[in-house]
Amino acid sequence: RGVFAEDPAEHRRHGLQLLAGAPLFGMSNTAKFEMELAIQYVDTEWALGGADPHQLFPRLASELFRRQTFGHNSVRVLRSGRYVLRRVPCGDYEAGRAFELPASGTVAISGGNGALGLVMGEYLLDLAERRGSGGFALRFLSRSARVGEADEGRWREIQRKAEKLGVPVEQLRCDVGSQQQVEDFVQGLRGGLAGFIHAAGVIRDAMLANLTWERFDAVFDPKHRAAMFVHAALERHANPGLSFFWLFSSSSVFGNLGQLNYSGANACLDALARYRAGRGRPGLAIQWGPWGEVGMATTMGEAIRKRHDAGATPLFSVREALAGLEAGLRTGLPTFSVVKYNREVLGAMVRQAETPMQCHTRNFYAEIMPPPPAPALERHHAYTFLRESQGPYRAAPSRGRLVRDTYTRRLLEEEEREWGDDFRKWAA
């Protein structure tokens, strides 16, 4: 409840309670891939007791008992109306304001010895070089403070660029999954934190039937618990120069087979970003699609890489990812996604809509890839409405449904004999 709340008054009134249901959103998106069930995510008012039951509860009941469209959308049911989740291009939301680098202070990057953390550090240095600015320091945080062999070249390049710009850079030992270590780090900066990029994370993939609490904890600790520790430390220690707090999310909105724990953890990051934005604090969650040049992609075999590139969301390069990041930063939104689409594959996906998951995919991408009407389909034909309303339930109808369908067909036959199959004639 209240996971997608945007009203600052809601965030002030209910606080971090609004994050409690966030994991369910990410988990439901992954569960759709793993189970052949209609799974429906419904967000509503946090304080249900304060809402008018005669106005809100009938809408909730209607949503939960929509037999034909249950599982086809993720929705918010509020007193003000019903809102449906859709993926939209960022162009319409661009505010035209470029990201501003801090002129002083420290920028910290968790997961700083990993490929993604290093990419972000190099991006900030390149941005400073293009704009002729600097003045900040870069601190790369990790549990070991050691850069792996595969990323040593990028780290040396960061050191070279930083020396040229006069920007201090350092690998620091700090486990952001430890509240005490995060507290000590933030407190030690004495209010000098200018930016924080939370790029830490691990994966412990497993299908739902094989997930254990240990696998959940292993993923949640460096992801959303670490983000909460940073948030709590920032609440206790004032950092007036803090201009950005980026949280790196993934698979929370899209879901991914075998990553129910990872999707849930990332959905918490999205909710935390919305909460901080609602309280007037820096907060942004970036939902990354699949990277193609860093991280796990560097160990992919050629066959796996080709399979990715032939899918709906092919791997993107570092250059493409950073271009998407800059476009998203101009939106001013607390969450956005950076994804590369294969429009031909996506078009085929939205045309085929039989199962609840396929219908959900079609609806979710409807703004980016509108599904065309089926060829030679007469939209005014009575039997067309009947077939479309049945959807995937034609395969296994209940006894009651068979009775109703039999009655409906007979009624339609009588209507068509009298009026014809074109409903437009009825007005005459």
MIGU-163048 format. One record per residue (C-alpha): x, y, z; residue in one letter. Coordinates in Angstrom, 1 decimal, always signed. Layout:
> X,Y,Z,a
...
! end
This chain:
> +0.0,+0.0,+0.0,r
> +1.2,+3.5,-0.9,g
> +4.3,+2.2,-2.7,v
> +3.9,+4.6,-5.6,f
> +2.7,+7.6,-3.5,a
> +3.9,+10.9,-4.9,e
> +2.1,+13.4,-2.7,d
> +4.7,+15.0,-0.3,p
> +2.0,+15.1,+2.4,a
> +1.7,+11.3,+2.2,e
> +5.4,+10.9,+2.7,h
> +5.4,+13.3,+5.7,r
> +2.4,+11.6,+7.2,r
> +3.4,+7.9,+6.9,h
> +7.2,+8.0,+6.5,g
> +9.2,+4.9,+5.6,l
> +6.1,+2.7,+6.2,q
> +5.4,+3.4,+2.5,l
> +8.3,+1.2,+1.5,l
> +7.0,-1.9,+3.3,a
> +5.1,-3.2,+0.3,g
> +7.7,-2.3,-2.3,a
> +9.4,-5.8,-2.6,p
> +6.0,-7.3,-3.7,l
> +6.0,-5.2,-6.8,f
> +9.3,-6.4,-8.1,g
> +8.6,-10.0,-7.0,m
> +5.3,-10.0,-8.8,s
> +7.0,-8.9,-12.0,n
> +9.4,-11.8,-11.8,t
> +6.8,-14.3,-10.7,a
> +4.9,-13.6,-13.9,k
> +7.8,-15.3,-15.8,f
> +8.1,-18.2,-13.4,e
> +4.5,-19.3,-12.9,m
> +1.7,-19.9,-15.3,e
> -0.7,-17.9,-13.2,l
> -2.5,-14.6,-13.5,a
> -0.6,-12.4,-11.0,i
> -2.1,-9.0,-10.2,q
> -0.3,-6.2,-8.5,y
> -2.6,-3.6,-7.0,v
> -1.3,-0.5,-5.1,d
> -3.7,+1.5,-3.0,t
> -3.9,+4.1,-0.2,e
> -1.6,+3.4,+2.7,w
> -4.3,+4.4,+5.3,a
> -7.2,+2.3,+4.0,l
> -9.1,+3.1,+7.2,g
> -9.0,+6.8,+6.4,g
> -10.5,+6.3,+3.0,a
> -14.2,+6.4,+2.2,d
> -15.0,+2.6,+2.1,p
> -18.0,+3.3,-0.2,h
> -15.7,+4.9,-2.7,q
> -12.5,+2.9,-2.6,l
> -13.5,-0.7,-1.6,f
> -15.9,-1.3,-4.5,p
> -13.1,-0.3,-6.9,r
> -10.7,-2.7,-5.1,l
> -13.2,-5.5,-5.3,a
> -13.9,-4.8,-9.0,s
> -10.1,-4.9,-9.7,e
> -9.6,-8.2,-7.8,l
> -12.5,-9.9,-9.4,f
> -12.0,-8.9,-13.0,r
> -12.0,-12.4,-14.4,r
> -11.2,-11.4,-18.0,q
> -8.4,-8.9,-17.3,t
> -6.9,-10.1,-14.0,f
> -3.1,-10.1,-14.3,g
> -3.1,-8.0,-17.5,h
> -2.0,-4.8,-15.7,n
> -0.3,-3.4,-12.7,s
> -2.6,-0.8,-11.2,v
> -3.1,+1.8,-8.5,r
> -6.6,+2.0,-7.1,v
> -7.1,+5.3,-5.2,l
> -10.0,+7.5,-4.1,r
> -9.2,+9.7,-7.0,s
> -9.4,+7.0,-9.6,g
> -7.7,+4.0,-11.2,r
> -4.2,+4.3,-12.6,y
> -2.4,+1.8,-14.9,v
> +1.3,+1.2,-15.2,l
> +2.7,+1.9,-18.7,r
> +6.2,+2.2,-20.1,r
> +6.6,+5.5,-21.9,v
> +9.5,+7.1,-23.7,p
> +11.3,+9.8,-21.7,c
> +11.2,+12.5,-24.4,g
> +7.8,+13.8,-23.3,d
> +9.1,+14.4,-19.8,y
> +12.4,+16.1,-20.5,e
> +12.9,+19.1,-18.3,a
> +15.9,+20.3,-20.3,g
> +18.1,+20.6,-17.2,r
> +21.5,+18.9,-17.5,a
> +23.1,+17.2,-14.5,f
> +25.3,+19.5,-12.5,e
> +28.6,+18.3,-11.0,l
> +29.4,+19.3,-7.5,p
> +32.1,+22.0,-7.2,a
> +33.4,+20.6,-3.9,s
> +33.0,+17.9,-1.4,g
> +33.2,+14.1,-1.7,t
> +31.4,+11.8,-4.2,v
> +31.2,+8.2,-2.9,a
> +30.5,+5.2,-5.0,i
> +29.5,+1.9,-3.4,s
> +30.5,-1.2,-5.2,g
> +33.5,+1.0,-6.2,g
> +35.8,-1.9,-7.1,n
> +33.3,-3.4,-9.5,g
> +32.9,-2.6,-13.2,a
> +29.8,-0.5,-12.9,l
> +31.1,+1.6,-10.0,g
> +34.3,+2.3,-12.0,l
> +32.3,+3.2,-15.1,v
> +30.4,+5.8,-13.1,m
> +33.6,+7.2,-11.6,g
> +35.1,+7.5,-15.1,e
> +31.9,+9.1,-16.3,y
> +32.1,+11.8,-13.7,l
> +35.7,+12.5,-14.5,l
> +34.9,+12.7,-18.3,d
> +32.0,+15.1,-17.5,l
> +34.3,+17.3,-15.4,a
> +36.9,+17.4,-18.2,e
> +34.3,+18.4,-20.8,r
> +32.9,+21.1,-18.6,r
> +36.3,+22.3,-17.3,g
> +35.1,+21.7,-13.7,s
> +36.3,+19.7,-10.8,g
> +37.0,+20.4,-7.1,g
> +35.4,+17.3,-5.8,f
> +37.0,+14.1,-4.5,a
> +36.0,+10.5,-5.5,l
> +35.9,+7.7,-3.0,r
> +35.3,+4.2,-4.2,f
> +33.8,+2.0,-1.5,l
> +33.9,-1.8,-1.3,s
> +34.5,-4.5,+1.3,r
> +38.0,-5.3,+0.0,s
> +39.2,-2.1,-1.6,a
> +40.9,-4.2,-4.2,r
> +40.2,-3.9,-8.0,v
> +39.9,-7.2,-9.8,g
> +42.3,-8.1,-12.6,e
> +39.6,-7.6,-15.3,a
> +39.0,-4.0,-14.2,d
> +42.6,-2.9,-13.5,e
> +42.9,-1.2,-16.9,g
> +39.8,+1.0,-16.2,r
> +41.1,+1.8,-12.7,w
> +44.4,+3.0,-14.1,r
> +42.6,+5.1,-16.6,e
> +40.6,+6.7,-13.8,i
> +43.8,+7.5,-11.9,q
> +45.3,+9.1,-15.0,r
> +42.3,+11.3,-15.7,k
> +41.9,+12.2,-12.0,a
> +45.6,+13.3,-11.8,e
> +45.2,+15.4,-14.9,k
> +42.1,+17.2,-13.4,l
> +43.5,+17.4,-9.9,g
> +40.7,+15.2,-8.5,v
> +41.7,+13.0,-5.5,p
> +40.6,+9.4,-6.0,v
> +40.9,+6.5,-3.6,e
> +39.7,+2.9,-3.0,q
> +38.3,+2.7,+0.5,l
> +37.4,-0.4,+2.6,r
> +33.7,+0.1,+3.6,c
> +31.1,-2.6,+3.7,d
> +27.8,-0.7,+3.0,v
> +25.9,-3.8,+4.2,g
> +27.2,-2.9,+7.7,s
> +25.2,-0.1,+9.3,q
> +28.1,+0.8,+11.6,q
> +30.6,+1.1,+8.8,q
> +28.3,+3.3,+6.8,v
> +27.7,+5.5,+9.9,e
> +31.4,+5.9,+10.5,d
> +32.0,+6.8,+6.9,f
> +29.3,+9.5,+6.6,v
> +30.1,+10.9,+10.0,q
> +33.8,+11.0,+9.2,g
> +33.1,+13.3,+6.2,l
> +31.8,+16.0,+8.6,r
> +29.0,+17.2,+6.3,g
> +31.2,+17.1,+3.2,g
> +29.3,+14.4,+1.2,l
> +28.3,+16.0,-2.2,a
> +27.0,+12.9,-3.9,g
> +26.5,+9.2,-3.4,f
> +26.1,+6.5,-6.1,i
> +24.9,+3.1,-4.8,h
> +26.2,+0.6,-7.3,a
> +26.8,-2.3,-4.9,a
> +25.0,-5.5,-5.3,g
> +25.2,-9.3,-5.7,v
> +23.0,-11.9,-7.3,i
> +21.9,-15.2,-6.0,r
> +19.6,-16.5,-8.7,d
> +17.1,-19.3,-8.1,a
> +13.6,-20.2,-9.1,m
> +11.0,-19.4,-6.5,l
> +10.7,-23.1,-5.4,a
> +14.4,-23.1,-4.6,n
> +14.8,-19.7,-2.9,l
> +15.9,-19.7,+0.7,t
> +16.1,-16.9,+3.3,w
> +19.9,-17.1,+2.9,e
> +19.6,-16.2,-0.8,r
> +17.2,-13.4,+0.1,f
> +19.6,-12.0,+2.7,d
> +22.6,-12.3,+0.5,a
> +20.9,-10.1,-2.1,v
> +19.1,-7.7,+0.2,f
> +22.1,-6.8,+2.4,d
> +24.2,-5.0,-0.1,p
> +21.2,-3.7,-2.1,k
> +18.3,-2.2,-0.3,h
> +19.5,-2.6,+3.3,r
> +22.7,-0.8,+2.4,a
> +20.7,+2.0,+0.8,a
> +18.6,+2.3,+3.9,m
> +21.8,+2.5,+6.1,f
> +23.0,+5.3,+3.9,v
> +19.7,+7.1,+4.0,h
> +19.6,+6.8,+7.8,a
> +23.1,+8.1,+8.2,a
> +22.2,+11.1,+6.0,l
> +19.2,+11.8,+8.2,e
> +21.4,+11.8,+11.3,r
> +24.3,+13.8,+9.9,h
> +23.6,+16.9,+7.9,a
> +25.3,+17.2,+4.5,n
> +24.1,+20.5,+3.1,p
> +26.1,+20.1,-0.1,g
> +24.5,+16.8,-1.1,l
> +23.2,+17.3,-4.6,s
> +22.5,+13.7,-5.8,f
> +21.9,+10.2,-4.4,f
> +21.7,+7.6,-7.2,w
> +20.4,+4.1,-6.5,l
> +21.1,+1.5,-9.2,f
> +18.1,-0.7,-9.7,s
> +17.4,-3.5,-12.2,s
> +14.6,-5.9,-13.0,s
> +12.2,-4.4,-10.6,s
> +9.8,-3.1,-13.3,v
> +10.6,-5.7,-15.9,f
> +11.2,-8.8,-13.8,g
> +13.6,-11.6,-14.8,n
> +13.4,-15.3,-14.6,l
> +15.1,-16.7,-11.4,g
> +15.6,-13.2,-9.9,q
> +12.6,-12.8,-7.6,l
> +14.9,-11.8,-4.7,n
> +16.8,-9.4,-6.8,y
> +13.7,-7.8,-8.3,s
> +12.2,-7.3,-4.8,g
> +15.4,-5.7,-3.5,a
> +15.6,-3.3,-6.4,n
> +11.9,-2.4,-6.1,a
> +12.8,-1.2,-2.6,c
> +15.4,+1.1,-4.1,l
> +12.8,+2.6,-6.4,d
> +10.5,+3.2,-3.4,a
> +13.2,+4.8,-1.4,l
> +14.0,+7.2,-4.3,a
> +10.3,+8.2,-4.5,r
> +10.2,+8.7,-0.7,y
> +13.3,+10.9,-0.6,r
> +12.0,+12.9,-3.6,a
> +8.7,+13.3,-1.8,g
> +10.5,+14.7,+1.2,r
> +12.5,+17.2,-0.9,g
> +15.8,+15.3,-0.6,r
> +18.0,+14.1,-3.4,p
> +17.0,+10.7,-4.6,g
> +17.0,+8.9,-7.9,l
> +16.6,+5.2,-8.8,a
> +18.0,+4.2,-12.3,i
> +16.5,+0.9,-13.6,q
> +19.3,-0.4,-15.8,w
> +18.7,-2.8,-18.6,g
> +21.4,-5.4,-19.6,p
> +25.0,-4.0,-20.0,w
> +27.0,-5.5,-22.8,g
> +30.6,-4.3,-22.1,e
> +31.1,-4.5,-18.4,v
> +30.4,-6.9,-15.5,g
> +29.0,-10.3,-16.2,m
> +28.6,-9.5,-20.0,a
> +32.4,-9.8,-20.3,t
> +32.3,-13.5,-19.5,t
> +29.4,-14.3,-21.8,m
> +29.9,-16.9,-24.5,g
> +29.1,-15.9,-28.1,e
> +25.9,-18.0,-28.2,a
> +24.5,-16.3,-25.1,i
> +25.4,-12.9,-26.4,r
> +23.7,-13.6,-29.7,k
> +20.6,-14.8,-27.9,r
> +20.5,-11.5,-25.9,h
> +20.9,-9.4,-29.0,d
> +18.1,-11.3,-30.7,a
> +15.8,-10.6,-27.8,g
> +13.5,-7.7,-27.0,a
> +16.1,-5.9,-24.9,t
> +19.6,-6.4,-26.4,p
> +22.7,-5.6,-24.6,l
> +23.8,-1.9,-24.7,f
> +27.3,-0.5,-24.8,s
> +28.7,+1.8,-22.1,v
> +28.3,+4.8,-24.5,r
> +24.6,+3.9,-25.0,e
> +24.1,+3.5,-21.3,a
> +25.6,+6.8,-20.4,l
> +23.6,+8.5,-23.2,a
> +20.4,+7.0,-21.7,g
> +21.5,+8.1,-18.2,l
> +21.9,+11.7,-19.3,e
> +18.5,+11.7,-21.1,a
> +16.9,+10.3,-18.0,g
> +18.5,+12.8,-15.7,l
> +16.8,+15.6,-17.7,r
> +13.4,+14.3,-16.9,t
> +13.5,+15.3,-13.2,g
> +11.7,+12.0,-12.3,l
> +12.7,+10.0,-9.2,p
> +12.8,+6.8,-11.2,t
> +13.5,+6.0,-14.8,f
> +14.8,+3.1,-16.9,s
> +17.7,+2.9,-19.3,v
> +16.8,+0.1,-21.8,v
> +17.7,-0.6,-25.4,k
> +14.8,-2.1,-27.4,y
> +14.6,-4.4,-30.4,n
> +11.5,-2.9,-31.9,r
> +10.9,-5.9,-34.3,e
> +10.9,-8.4,-31.5,v
> +8.9,-6.1,-29.2,l
> +6.3,-5.6,-31.9,g
> +5.9,-9.4,-32.2,a
> +5.5,-9.7,-28.5,m
> +2.7,-7.1,-28.2,v
> +0.8,-8.7,-31.1,r
> +0.5,-12.1,-29.5,q
> -1.6,-11.7,-26.4,a
> -3.3,-14.9,-25.1,e
> -1.8,-15.7,-21.6,t
> -2.0,-13.2,-18.8,p
> +1.7,-12.6,-19.0,m
> +1.5,-11.8,-22.7,q
> -1.4,-9.5,-22.2,c
> +0.5,-7.7,-19.4,h
> +3.5,-7.3,-21.7,t
> +1.3,-5.9,-24.5,r
> -0.4,-3.4,-22.2,n
> +2.9,-2.4,-20.4,f
> +4.6,-1.5,-23.7,y
> +1.4,-0.1,-25.4,a
> +2.8,+3.5,-25.4,e
> +6.1,+2.6,-26.9,i
> +4.8,-0.1,-29.3,m
> +1.0,+0.2,-29.9,p
> -0.5,-3.1,-30.8,p
> -2.0,-3.0,-34.3,p
> -5.6,-4.2,-34.8,p
> -5.8,-7.8,-35.9,a
> -6.2,-8.0,-39.7,p
> -9.6,-8.5,-41.2,a
> -11.2,-8.2,-37.7,l
> -14.6,-6.6,-37.7,e
> -14.7,-4.6,-34.4,r
> -18.5,-4.3,-34.5,h
> -19.2,-7.9,-34.8,h
> -20.9,-9.4,-31.7,a
> -19.0,-12.7,-31.8,y
> -15.7,-10.6,-31.9,t
> -16.6,-9.1,-28.6,f
> -17.3,-12.5,-27.2,l
> -14.0,-14.1,-28.4,r
> -12.0,-11.1,-27.2,e
> -13.6,-11.2,-23.8,s
> -12.8,-14.8,-23.3,q
> -9.0,-14.5,-23.9,g
> -7.0,-17.3,-22.4,p
> -9.9,-18.8,-20.5,y
> -11.2,-20.6,-23.5,r
> -8.8,-23.4,-22.8,a
> -10.2,-24.4,-19.4,a
> -13.6,-22.8,-18.7,p
> -15.4,-23.5,-15.5,s
> -18.9,-25.2,-15.4,r
> -20.5,-21.9,-14.5,g
> -18.7,-20.2,-17.3,r
> -19.9,-22.8,-19.9,l
> -23.5,-22.2,-18.8,v
> -23.1,-18.4,-19.2,r
> -21.4,-18.8,-22.5,d
> -24.1,-21.0,-23.9,t
> -26.7,-18.5,-22.8,y
> -24.7,-15.6,-24.3,t
> -24.3,-17.3,-27.6,r
> -28.0,-18.0,-27.9,r
> -28.8,-14.4,-27.0,l
> -26.3,-13.1,-29.6,l
> -27.8,-15.3,-32.3,e
> -31.2,-13.9,-31.6,e
> -29.9,-10.3,-31.6,e
> -28.1,-10.8,-34.9,e
> -31.1,-12.3,-36.6,r
> -33.1,-9.3,-35.7,e
> -30.5,-6.5,-36.0,w
> -27.7,-7.8,-38.1,g
> -24.1,-8.0,-37.0,d
> -23.3,-4.3,-37.2,d
> -24.0,-2.6,-33.8,f
> -23.9,+0.8,-35.6,r
> -27.3,+0.1,-37.1,k
> -28.9,-0.2,-33.7,w
> -28.9,+3.6,-33.2,a
> -31.1,+3.9,-36.3,a
! end
